Amino acid sequence: MTKKLLTLTLALSGTSLTAMLVLPAIAQESLLPEGFGNPAETPAPRPTPTPSQTPAPASTPKNSTTPPPVTSTVGATDTAGTPAEAAADEGEDGEEVERGTLKYDLPPGARRLLTRIGPLTPETGGLAPDAFGVRGQYAAAIMRRTNGQFASRWGQILLRRSLASAIDTPDTINGADLAAERASLLLRMGEAIAARWIVQAVDYDRATPRLVAAAQQTYLANADPAGMCPYVPAGLAGGDEQTWRLSAAICSGLAGEAGPAGWAIGRVRSSGRISNFDILLAERVLGATGSGRRSTTIEWDNVDRLSSWRFGMATATAVPVPEALRTAAPANMKGWTVLAPMTDMASRVAAAPEAAARGVLSSEAYVSLLSAAASEEEPSEALAAQSDQLRAAFGSAQGADRYAAMEGIWAAGTTPVQRYAAMVSTARAAAALPVGTVVGDDPWQLLGSMLAGGYDDNAIAWVPTITVGSHAWGVLAVGSPRPLNGTTAGTVGQFSGDDDSVDFLRSKFLLAGLAGLGRIDAAAAASAASDLEVDLGKQTRWSRAIMAAAERREPGMVALLAAAGMQGEWSKVPPYHLYYIVRALREVGLASEARMIAAEALVRV
């Protein structure tokens, strides 16, 4: 690779540095929980935080006082299509692509095996290699039918960790195909960086058609056009997807071959099969490589949606995307936005609350992003005020002043997502607050903020100050590392007496969490269930599947099915789902995650 090519590639690749087959019944009866229907088997979007292992914040902001120790027993704190070109054209395009593709020659000893794929090992926070069991096609089918939009932040954190683990490939599936399903689900979750980890764990010349398609979407999500280059020949050989022709042109430009690049662009334009706007974006990338023949002006006037192609190409070349399009973009694309460092800061900050609430951003990463944005010239008044409050929450000399600042941050949110994201941002500040601080009769938000970051040891220190039956008591009853004394049907009844949630959903979640954790005896659970008119033992195909995975000691499969059981919003999650999720996670050694999910449910309804 020439020095010029390397420079151009790095300029565009800002993020690249950083025992059985599917049962026939799956086609007739979905394994997904009731109420979620049967989603279409979609791969990644077409051109169109034990919790995760990101380390806990290591220090308080500058000019702050030294806080008490902040610890956690939750292992770690939060972290946060159609194929391409027809065979009849392979002759000319094959030659063109060979010239425009970045070539790599790996010695046999450097090649990666398909028998175990993923970057995280048990020593680095991943699950065991057999975490998904031996049912490869079964796991792939569930991944394919899971939409990636989960009620629980901690559920997403756990699933990201599971999908990024170095897991053994079952004999029933090709390792590259399973990697494709893992990467595609991560993309639907907004986890663009983790998806790239999986794609890059497979040598490009071993990619199957599914992985080739997932790779294109992954590098678009990471705004890394150069990353697609090794997959261009396979992409062109698979069908009539015009974006692969445009990718071939871009890769020719990266290789310094302006002629083939221009020829490929012209051919795509003359086909009339793709929007001229998308072609202009490709020409903009070519201009950045120095291979474009003219400057390209990008105008969004007649563009009605932000596809993955448009996101990737515009972000890679610093083309501003209209706020209306970013606002209307799918939730997962907002995750891509906040993870792409070349995106303008205003867009990243706008997407950050949802990313933090969903688990794409850790509390540390969220605070760091807000701090970086506030340090820029002329930040907005709202951002400056939020930054000042965060500084006070972390650094005020008096505990009362720190708590008052936190309350101001929590109250500023106007939507449920913004309010929970605010609690995520104050997690470490809440954990560092001295227990003697006056915080009112029911500091459930303080405890919810601590548990949003996994600081359960700090949260349990507040037990002596909490009123039994209060909202804060319920959060601690399921979130603390040790069971609380006196948890009975009567105390659950006290809790429900002050429950203002719709249909007593919060009380039902409390009972589900306590029962799943084994913190309430069977007789008391039955009595409370009768009073609340809830059936925690309801049997469905999904409940049988998650408990069977728990019996087989497959934590990865349990995490996947748990996430599938929490698709949508918390208000749509049946209480018995939470019961089976907590119980199954506890049985496979993921009790810490089970507690965090149960506590989150009580905080967010």
C-alpha positions as CSV (number, residue, x, y, z in Angstrom):
1,M,0.0,0.0,0.0
2,T,1.5,3.3,-1.0
3,K,2.0,6.1,1.6
4,K,-0.6,8.2,-0.2
5,L,-3.2,5.4,-0.1
6,L,-2.5,4.7,3.6
7,T,-3.0,8.4,4.4
8,L,-6.2,8.6,2.5
9,T,-7.5,5.4,4.0
10,L,-6.9,6.5,7.5
11,A,-8.5,9.8,6.9
12,L,-11.7,8.1,5.9
13,S,-11.5,5.4,8.5
14,G,-11.6,7.4,11.7
15,T,-13.2,4.6,13.6
16,S,-11.1,1.8,12.2
17,L,-8.2,2.5,14.5
18,T,-9.9,2.6,17.6
19,A,-26.8,-30.1,18.2
20,M,-29.6,-29.3,16.3
21,L,-31.0,-27.4,13.4
22,V,-33.9,-25.1,13.6
23,L,-37.0,-27.0,14.6
24,P,-39.6,-26.9,11.9
25,A,-42.0,-25.4,14.4
26,I,-40.1,-22.2,14.5
27,A,-41.5,-21.3,11.1
28,Q,-45.0,-21.8,12.4
29,E,-44.7,-20.6,16.0
30,S,-42.3,-17.8,17.0
31,L,-39.9,-18.3,19.9
32,L,-40.3,-14.6,20.6
33,P,-42.6,-13.6,23.5
34,E,-46.3,-13.1,23.2
35,G,-47.2,-9.6,21.9
36,F,-44.2,-9.2,19.7
37,G,-45.5,-10.9,16.6
38,N,-43.2,-12.5,14.1
39,P,-40.8,-9.9,12.8
40,A,-39.5,-10.3,9.3
41,E,-36.1,-11.9,9.0
42,T,-34.2,-8.8,8.3
43,P,-30.4,-8.5,8.4
44,A,-28.9,-5.2,9.4
45,P,-30.8,-2.1,8.1
46,R,-30.6,-1.8,4.4
47,P,-29.1,1.3,2.7
48,T,-31.7,3.2,4.0
49,P,-23.1,-2.3,30.5
50,T,-21.5,-9.2,34.6
51,P,-22.5,-5.8,32.7
52,S,-20.2,-4.7,30.0
53,Q,-16.6,-4.4,30.7
54,T,-15.9,-0.7,30.2
55,P,-14.0,0.4,33.3
56,A,-15.6,2.5,35.9
57,P,-14.7,6.2,36.0
58,A,-11.3,6.5,37.5
59,S,-11.4,10.0,38.9
60,T,-13.7,12.8,39.6
61,P,-13.8,15.9,37.5
62,K,-11.2,18.6,38.0
63,N,-11.7,20.9,41.0
64,S,-13.9,18.4,42.8
65,T,-13.5,17.2,46.3
66,T,-12.4,13.6,46.9
67,P,-15.5,11.4,47.1
68,P,-15.9,8.3,49.3
69,P,-14.9,5.0,47.7
70,V,-17.2,3.9,45.0
71,T,-17.5,0.2,44.6
72,S,-19.6,-2.3,42.8
73,T,-20.2,-6.1,43.1
74,V,-21.6,-6.2,39.6
75,G,-18.4,-7.5,38.2
76,A,-17.9,-4.2,36.3
77,T,-19.8,-1.0,35.9
78,D,-21.8,-0.2,32.8
79,T,-20.2,0.7,29.5
80,A,-21.5,1.4,28.6
81,G,-30.0,-7.8,1.8
82,T,-29.8,-8.4,-1.6
83,P,-26.4,-9.5,-3.1
84,A,-24.6,-7.4,-5.6
85,E,-23.6,-7.7,-9.3
86,A,-24.8,-10.2,-11.9
87,A,-22.5,-13.0,-13.1
88,A,-22.7,-11.9,-16.7
89,D,-20.8,-8.7,-15.8
90,E,-18.1,-10.5,-13.8
91,G,-15.4,-10.1,-16.5
92,E,-15.1,-6.4,-16.7
93,D,-16.1,-5.6,-13.1
94,G,-13.8,-8.3,-11.7
95,E,-10.8,-6.7,-13.4
96,E,-11.9,-3.3,-12.1
97,V,-12.4,-4.5,-8.6
98,E,-9.1,-6.3,-8.5
99,R,-7.4,-2.9,-9.2
100,G,-9.6,-1.0,-6.7
101,T,-9.5,-3.5,-3.8
102,L,-7.0,-3.4,-1.0
103,K,-5.2,-6.7,-1.0
104,Y,-3.8,-8.6,2.0
105,D,-1.7,-11.7,2.0
106,L,-1.8,-13.6,5.3
107,P,0.6,-16.5,6.1
108,P,-1.3,-19.7,7.1
109,G,-0.3,-19.3,10.7
110,A,-1.9,-15.8,10.9
111,R,-5.3,-16.9,9.5
112,R,-8.2,-17.0,12.0
113,L,-10.3,-20.1,12.5
114,L,-14.0,-20.1,12.1
115,T,-14.4,-22.5,15.0
116,R,-14.2,-19.8,17.6
117,I,-15.1,-16.2,16.8
118,G,-15.2,-13.0,19.0
119,P,-12.8,-10.7,20.8
120,L,-13.9,-11.1,24.5
121,T,-12.7,-14.0,26.6
122,P,-13.7,-14.9,30.2
123,E,-10.4,-13.2,31.2
124,T,-11.4,-9.9,29.5
125,G,-15.1,-9.9,30.5
126,G,-16.6,-12.3,27.9
127,L,-18.6,-15.4,28.4
128,A,-17.3,-19.0,28.2
129,P,-16.8,-20.4,24.6
130,D,-19.8,-22.7,25.1
131,A,-22.2,-20.0,26.3
132,F,-24.6,-20.4,23.3
133,G,-24.5,-24.2,23.4
134,V,-24.5,-26.4,20.3
135,R,-27.6,-25.3,18.5
136,G,-26.1,-22.9,15.9
137,Q,-29.0,-22.6,13.5
138,Y,-31.4,-22.2,16.5
139,A,-29.3,-19.4,18.0
140,A,-29.0,-17.7,14.6
141,A,-32.8,-17.9,14.0
142,I,-33.5,-16.1,17.3
143,M,-30.9,-13.4,16.6
144,R,-32.5,-12.9,13.2
145,R,-36.0,-12.4,14.7
146,T,-34.9,-10.0,17.5
147,N,-35.4,-6.4,16.6
148,G,-32.6,-4.9,18.8
149,Q,-34.9,-2.4,20.6
150,F,-35.0,-3.4,24.2
151,A,-36.7,-2.0,27.3
152,S,-33.7,-2.7,29.5
153,R,-30.4,-0.9,29.4
154,W,-28.8,-3.7,31.4
155,G,-30.4,-6.3,29.1
156,Q,-28.6,-4.6,26.1
157,I,-25.3,-4.4,28.0
158,L,-25.4,-8.1,28.8
159,L,-26.4,-9.1,25.2
160,R,-23.6,-6.9,23.7
161,R,-21.1,-8.6,26.0
162,S,-22.6,-12.1,25.0
163,L,-22.5,-11.4,21.3
164,A,-19.0,-10.1,21.4
165,S,-17.6,-13.1,23.4
166,A,-15.3,-15.6,21.8
167,I,-17.8,-18.4,21.3
168,D,-17.4,-21.8,19.8
169,T,-19.2,-22.3,16.4
170,P,-21.6,-25.3,16.6
171,D,-21.3,-28.0,13.9
172,T,-24.7,-27.0,12.6
173,I,-23.7,-23.7,11.2
174,N,-20.9,-22.0,9.3
175,G,-19.0,-19.7,11.6
176,A,-19.1,-16.8,9.2
177,D,-22.9,-17.1,8.9
178,L,-23.2,-17.0,12.7
179,A,-20.9,-14.1,12.9
180,A,-23.1,-12.3,10.3
181,E,-26.2,-12.8,12.5
182,R,-24.3,-11.5,15.6
183,A,-23.0,-8.4,13.8
184,S,-26.4,-7.7,12.3
185,L,-28.2,-7.9,15.6
186,L,-25.5,-5.6,17.2
187,L,-26.2,-3.1,14.4
188,R,-29.9,-3.2,15.1
189,M,-29.0,-2.5,18.8
190,G,-27.0,0.6,17.7
191,E,-23.7,-1.2,18.7
192,A,-21.6,-0.3,15.6
193,I,-18.2,-0.7,17.2
194,A,-19.0,-4.2,18.6
195,A,-20.4,-5.2,15.3
196,R,-17.1,-4.3,13.6
197,W,-15.3,-6.4,16.2
198,I,-17.2,-9.4,15.0
199,V,-16.9,-8.8,11.3
200,Q,-13.2,-8.2,11.7
201,A,-12.8,-11.5,13.6
202,V,-13.4,-13.4,10.3
203,D,-10.8,-13.2,7.4
204,Y,-12.6,-11.4,4.6
205,D,-11.9,-14.2,2.1
206,R,-13.8,-16.6,4.3
207,A,-16.9,-14.4,4.4
208,T,-20.2,-15.9,3.3
209,P,-22.8,-13.9,1.4
210,R,-24.5,-13.2,4.7
211,L,-21.3,-11.8,6.2
212,V,-20.5,-9.8,3.1
213,A,-23.9,-8.1,3.4
214,A,-23.4,-7.5,7.1
215,A,-19.9,-6.2,6.6
216,Q,-21.1,-3.5,4.2
217,Q,-23.7,-2.4,6.7
218,T,-21.2,-2.5,9.6
219,Y,-18.6,-0.3,7.8
220,L,-21.3,2.1,6.8
221,A,-22.5,2.3,10.5
222,N,-18.9,3.0,11.4
223,A,-18.6,5.6,8.6
224,D,-15.6,3.7,7.2
225,P,-15.9,3.3,3.4
226,A,-12.4,1.9,3.2
227,G,-13.4,-1.1,5.4
228,M,-15.7,-2.3,2.7
229,C,-13.0,-2.7,0.1
230,P,-11.9,-6.3,0.8
231,Y,-15.5,-7.4,0.4
232,V,-16.2,-5.7,-3.0
233,P,-15.4,-8.7,-5.2
234,A,-17.8,-10.9,-3.3
235,G,-20.4,-8.1,-3.1
236,L,-20.3,-7.6,-6.9
237,A,-20.4,-11.3,-7.6
238,G,-23.6,-11.9,-5.6
239,G,-26.3,-9.9,-7.4
240,D,-27.4,-6.4,-8.5
241,E,-26.9,-4.2,-5.5
242,Q,-25.7,-0.9,-6.9
243,T,-24.1,0.2,-3.7
244,W,-21.4,-2.4,-4.3
245,R,-20.6,-0.8,-7.6
246,L,-20.3,2.5,-5.9
247,S,-18.1,0.9,-3.2
248,A,-15.9,-0.5,-6.0
249,A,-15.5,3.0,-7.3
250,I,-14.6,4.4,-3.9
251,C,-12.0,1.6,-3.5
252,S,-10.5,2.4,-6.8
253,G,-10.2,6.0,-5.7
254,L,-8.5,4.9,-2.5
255,A,-6.0,3.0,-4.6
256,G,-5.3,6.1,-6.6
257,E,-7.0,4.9,-9.8
258,A,-9.3,7.7,-10.9
259,G,-10.1,6.3,-14.3
260,P,-11.8,3.0,-13.1
261,A,-13.5,5.0,-10.3
262,G,-15.0,7.5,-12.7
263,W,-16.1,4.7,-15.1
264,A,-17.8,2.8,-12.4
265,I,-19.6,5.9,-11.1
266,G,-20.8,6.6,-14.6
267,R,-22.1,3.1,-15.1
268,V,-24.2,3.3,-11.9
269,R,-25.6,6.6,-12.9
270,S,-26.6,5.4,-16.3
271,S,-28.4,2.4,-14.9
272,G,-30.9,4.6,-13.2
273,R,-31.3,2.0,-10.4
274,I,-30.1,4.2,-7.5
275,S,-30.8,7.7,-6.4
276,N,-28.5,10.4,-7.8
277,F,-28.2,11.7,-4.3
278,D,-26.5,8.5,-3.2
279,I,-24.2,8.7,-6.2
280,L,-23.2,12.2,-5.3
281,L,-22.3,11.1,-1.8
282,A,-20.0,8.5,-3.3
283,E,-18.5,11.2,-5.5
284,R,-18.0,13.3,-2.3
285,V,-15.9,10.4,-0.9
286,L,-13.9,10.1,-4.1
287,G,-13.2,13.8,-3.9
288,A,-11.8,13.3,-0.4
289,T,-9.4,10.7,-1.9
290,G,-8.2,13.1,-4.5
291,S,-9.6,11.0,-7.3
292,G,-12.8,13.1,-7.9
293,R,-12.9,15.2,-11.0
294,R,-14.9,18.0,-9.4
295,S,-16.1,19.3,-6.1
296,T,-19.5,17.9,-5.1
297,T,-22.2,19.9,-3.4
298,I,-24.6,17.9,-1.2
299,E,-28.1,19.3,-0.8
300,W,-30.7,17.4,1.2
301,D,-33.8,19.2,0.0
302,N,-35.5,16.2,-1.6
303,V,-34.2,13.5,0.8
304,D,-36.9,12.1,3.0
305,R,-34.9,9.5,5.1
306,L,-31.5,8.8,6.4
307,S,-30.4,5.4,5.1
308,S,-27.3,3.5,6.2
309,W,-25.5,4.4,3.0
310,R,-26.3,8.1,3.4
311,F,-25.3,8.0,7.1
312,G,-22.0,6.3,6.4
313,M,-21.0,8.4,3.4
314,A,-22.1,11.7,4.8
315,T,-20.4,11.0,8.2
316,A,-17.2,9.9,6.6
317,T,-16.8,13.1,4.7
318,A,-18.2,15.5,7.4
319,V,-21.3,16.4,5.4
320,P,-23.8,17.9,7.9
321,V,-27.1,15.9,8.1
322,P,-30.2,17.9,8.6
323,E,-31.6,17.8,12.1
324,A,-35.0,16.6,11.0
325,L,-33.5,13.6,9.3
326,R,-31.4,12.7,12.3
327,T,-34.4,13.1,14.6
328,A,-36.5,10.8,12.4
329,A,-33.8,8.2,12.0
330,P,-34.2,4.7,13.5
331,A,-33.1,4.4,17.2
332,N,-30.1,2.2,16.2
333,M,-28.8,4.8,13.9
334,K,-28.7,7.3,16.7
335,G,-26.4,4.8,18.5
336,W,-24.2,4.8,15.4
337,T,-24.2,8.7,15.5
338,V,-23.0,9.0,19.0
339,L,-20.3,6.4,18.5
340,A,-18.9,8.0,15.4
341,P,-16.2,10.5,16.5
342,M,-16.3,12.3,13.1
343,T,-19.9,13.3,13.6
344,D,-20.4,16.9,14.5
345,M,-20.7,17.4,18.3
346,A,-24.2,18.8,18.2
347,S,-25.5,15.7,16.6
348,R,-23.7,13.4,18.9
349,V,-25.0,15.3,22.0
350,A,-28.5,15.2,20.6
351,A,-28.3,11.4,20.2
352,A,-26.6,10.8,23.5
353,P,-29.5,10.6,25.9
354,E,-31.1,7.8,24.0
355,A,-27.8,6.0,23.6
356,A,-27.1,6.3,27.3
357,A,-30.6,5.1,28.3
358,R,-30.3,2.1,26.0
359,G,-26.8,1.1,27.2
360,V,-24.8,2.1,24.1
361,L,-23.0,4.7,26.2
362,S,-21.7,4.1,29.7
363,S,-22.3,6.7,32.4
364,E,-18.6,7.6,32.1
365,A,-18.7,7.9,28.4
366,Y,-21.9,10.0,28.5
367,V,-20.4,12.4,31.0
368,S,-17.1,12.6,29.0
369,L,-19.1,13.5,25.9
370,L,-21.1,16.2,27.6
371,S,-17.9,17.6,29.1
372,A,-16.2,17.6,25.7
373,A,-19.1,19.4,24.1
374,A,-19.3,22.0,26.8
375,S,-15.6,22.8,26.4
376,E,-16.1,23.8,22.8
377,E,-16.5,27.4,21.8
378,E,-19.9,28.8,22.4
379,P,-21.8,25.8,23.7
380,S,-25.6,26.1,23.8
381,E,-27.2,27.5,27.0
382,A,-28.9,24.2,27.8
383,L,-25.6,22.3,27.5
384,A,-23.7,24.8,29.5
385,A,-26.3,24.6,32.3
386,Q,-26.2,20.8,32.2
387,S,-22.5,20.9,32.4
388,D,-22.5,23.3,35.4
389,Q,-25.0,21.0,37.2
390,L,-22.9,17.9,36.6
391,R,-19.8,19.8,37.8
392,A,-21.7,20.7,41.0
393,A,-23.0,17.1,41.4
394,F,-19.5,15.7,41.3
395,G,-17.5,18.5,42.9
396,S,-19.5,20.6,45.4
397,A,-18.0,20.7,48.9
398,Q,-21.2,19.9,50.7
399,G,-23.2,16.7,50.1
400,A,-26.5,18.7,50.2
401,D,-25.3,20.9,47.3
402,R,-24.3,17.8,45.3
403,Y,-27.6,16.2,45.8
404,A,-29.5,19.4,44.9
405,A,-27.5,19.5,41.7
406,M,-28.5,15.9,40.9
407,E,-32.1,16.6,41.5
408,G,-31.9,19.5,39.1
409,I,-30.4,17.2,36.4
410,W,-33.1,14.5,37.0
411,A,-35.9,17.1,36.8
412,A,-34.7,18.6,33.6
413,G,-35.7,15.7,31.4
414,T,-38.9,16.1,29.5
415,T,-39.3,12.4,28.3
416,P,-38.9,9.1,30.1
417,V,-35.7,8.4,28.0
418,Q,-34.2,11.8,29.0
419,R,-35.0,11.3,32.6
420,Y,-33.4,7.9,32.8
421,A,-30.4,9.2,30.8
422,A,-30.0,11.9,33.4
423,M,-29.9,9.2,36.1
424,V,-27.2,7.4,34.1
425,S,-25.1,10.6,33.9
426,T,-25.1,11.0,37.7
427,A,-24.4,7.4,38.6
428,R,-20.9,7.9,40.0
429,A,-21.8,11.2,41.7
430,A,-24.8,9.4,43.4
431,A,-22.5,6.6,44.5
432,A,-20.0,9.0,46.0
433,L,-22.7,10.9,48.0
434,P,-22.1,10.5,51.8
435,V,-24.8,8.4,53.4
436,G,-25.5,11.0,56.0
437,T,-26.7,13.5,53.4
438,V,-30.3,14.6,53.8
439,V,-32.1,13.2,50.7
440,G,-35.8,13.2,51.7
441,D,-38.1,10.3,52.6
442,D,-37.9,8.3,49.4
443,P,-34.7,8.8,47.5
444,W,-35.5,6.2,44.8
445,Q,-33.9,8.3,42.1
446,L,-30.6,8.4,44.0
447,L,-30.6,4.7,44.3
448,G,-31.8,4.2,40.8
449,S,-28.9,6.4,39.6
450,M,-26.4,4.3,41.5
451,L,-27.7,1.1,40.1
452,A,-27.8,2.5,36.6
453,G,-24.0,2.4,36.8
454,G,-23.8,-0.9,38.8
455,Y,-22.8,0.7,42.1
456,D,-24.8,-1.8,44.2
457,D,-22.4,-1.8,47.2
458,N,-22.8,1.9,47.6
459,A,-26.6,1.6,47.2
460,I,-26.9,-1.0,50.0
461,A,-25.2,1.4,52.4
462,W,-28.4,3.4,52.4
463,V,-30.6,0.6,53.7
464,P,-30.8,2.0,57.3
465,T,-32.2,5.3,55.9
466,I,-34.9,3.7,53.8
467,T,-38.6,3.3,54.8
468,V,-39.9,-0.2,54.3
469,G,-42.5,-0.3,51.5
470,S,-41.3,2.9,49.8
471,H,-40.3,3.1,46.2
472,A,-36.6,3.3,47.3
473,W,-37.1,0.2,49.4
474,G,-38.4,-1.7,46.4
475,V,-35.4,-0.7,44.3
476,L,-33.1,-1.9,47.0
477,A,-35.1,-5.1,47.7
478,V,-34.2,-6.4,44.2
479,G,-31.0,-4.5,43.4
480,S,-28.9,-5.0,46.5
481,P,-26.2,-7.7,46.6
482,R,-27.8,-9.2,49.7
483,P,-31.5,-9.8,50.5
484,L,-33.2,-7.4,52.8
485,N,-34.7,-8.7,56.0
486,G,-38.4,-8.9,56.4
487,T,-39.4,-9.2,52.7
488,T,-42.9,-10.7,52.9
489,A,-46.2,-10.5,51.2
490,G,-47.1,-7.8,53.7
491,T,-44.2,-5.6,52.7
492,V,-45.1,-6.1,49.0
493,G,-48.6,-5.0,49.9
494,Q,-47.2,-1.9,51.6
495,F,-45.3,-1.1,48.4
496,S,-48.4,-1.5,46.2
497,G,-50.4,0.8,48.5
498,D,-48.3,3.7,47.3
499,D,-47.9,2.5,43.7
500,D,-49.0,5.1,41.2
501,S,-48.0,3.1,38.1
502,V,-50.6,1.9,35.6
503,D,-52.3,-1.3,36.7
504,F,-49.8,-1.6,39.6
505,L,-47.1,-2.7,37.1
506,R,-44.3,-1.5,39.4
507,S,-45.6,-3.7,42.2
508,K,-45.9,-6.7,39.8
509,F,-42.3,-6.1,38.7
510,L,-41.2,-6.0,42.3
511,L,-42.9,-9.3,43.0
512,A,-41.5,-10.8,39.8
513,G,-38.0,-9.7,40.7
514,L,-38.1,-11.0,44.3
515,A,-39.5,-14.3,43.2
516,G,-37.0,-14.7,40.4
517,L,-34.1,-13.9,42.8
518,G,-35.5,-16.3,45.4
519,R,-35.9,-13.5,47.9
520,I,-39.5,-14.2,48.9
521,D,-40.7,-17.7,49.9
522,A,-43.2,-19.5,47.7
523,A,-46.2,-19.0,50.0
524,A,-45.6,-15.3,50.3
525,A,-45.1,-15.0,46.6
526,A,-48.4,-16.8,45.9
527,S,-50.3,-14.6,48.3
528,A,-48.9,-11.4,46.9
529,A,-49.5,-12.7,43.3
530,S,-53.2,-13.4,44.2
531,D,-53.6,-9.9,45.7
532,L,-52.0,-8.3,42.5
533,E,-53.9,-10.6,40.2
534,V,-50.7,-11.6,38.3
535,D,-49.7,-15.1,37.1
536,L,-45.9,-15.3,37.3
537,G,-45.8,-19.0,36.3
538,K,-47.5,-18.6,32.9
539,Q,-46.1,-21.1,30.4
540,T,-45.4,-20.1,26.8
541,R,-43.0,-21.3,24.1
542,W,-40.6,-18.4,25.1
543,S,-40.7,-19.2,28.8
544,R,-40.0,-22.9,28.2
545,A,-37.1,-21.9,25.9
546,I,-35.4,-19.6,28.3
547,M,-35.7,-22.1,31.2
548,A,-34.5,-24.9,29.0
549,A,-31.4,-22.8,28.1
550,A,-30.9,-22.2,31.8
551,E,-31.1,-25.9,32.6
552,R,-28.5,-26.5,29.8
553,R,-26.3,-23.9,31.5
554,E,-26.1,-21.7,28.4
555,P,-25.7,-18.1,29.6
556,G,-25.3,-16.6,26.2
557,M,-28.6,-18.2,25.0
558,V,-30.3,-17.1,28.2
559,A,-29.1,-13.5,27.6
560,L,-30.4,-13.6,24.0
561,L,-33.8,-14.9,25.0
562,A,-34.0,-12.5,27.9
563,A,-33.4,-9.6,25.5
564,A,-36.0,-11.0,23.2
565,G,-38.4,-11.0,26.1
566,M,-37.8,-7.3,26.7
567,Q,-38.4,-5.9,23.3
568,G,-40.2,-2.5,23.2
569,E,-40.9,-0.4,26.3
570,W,-41.1,-1.5,29.9
571,S,-44.9,-0.8,29.9
572,K,-45.2,-3.6,27.3
573,V,-43.1,-6.2,29.2
574,P,-45.4,-8.7,31.0
575,P,-44.4,-9.3,34.7
576,Y,-44.0,-13.0,34.1
577,H,-41.3,-12.2,31.5
578,L,-39.3,-10.4,34.1
579,Y,-39.7,-13.3,36.5
580,Y,-38.4,-15.9,34.1
581,I,-35.6,-13.6,32.9
582,V,-34.4,-12.9,36.5
583,R,-34.7,-16.6,37.5
584,A,-32.9,-17.9,34.4
585,L,-30.1,-15.4,34.6
586,R,-29.6,-16.3,38.3
587,E,-29.4,-20.0,37.5
588,V,-26.7,-19.5,34.9
589,G,-24.5,-17.5,37.2
590,L,-25.6,-14.0,36.1
591,A,-27.3,-13.0,39.3
592,S,-25.7,-9.5,39.3
593,E,-27.2,-8.7,35.9
594,A,-30.5,-10.2,37.0
595,R,-30.6,-7.8,39.9
596,M,-29.7,-4.8,37.8
597,I,-32.4,-5.6,35.3
598,A,-35.0,-6.0,38.1
599,A,-34.0,-2.8,39.7
600,E,-34.1,-0.9,36.4
601,A,-37.7,-2.1,35.9
602,L,-38.8,-0.5,39.2
603,V,-37.0,2.7,38.3
604,R,-38.4,3.1,34.8
605,V,-42.1,2.4,35.4
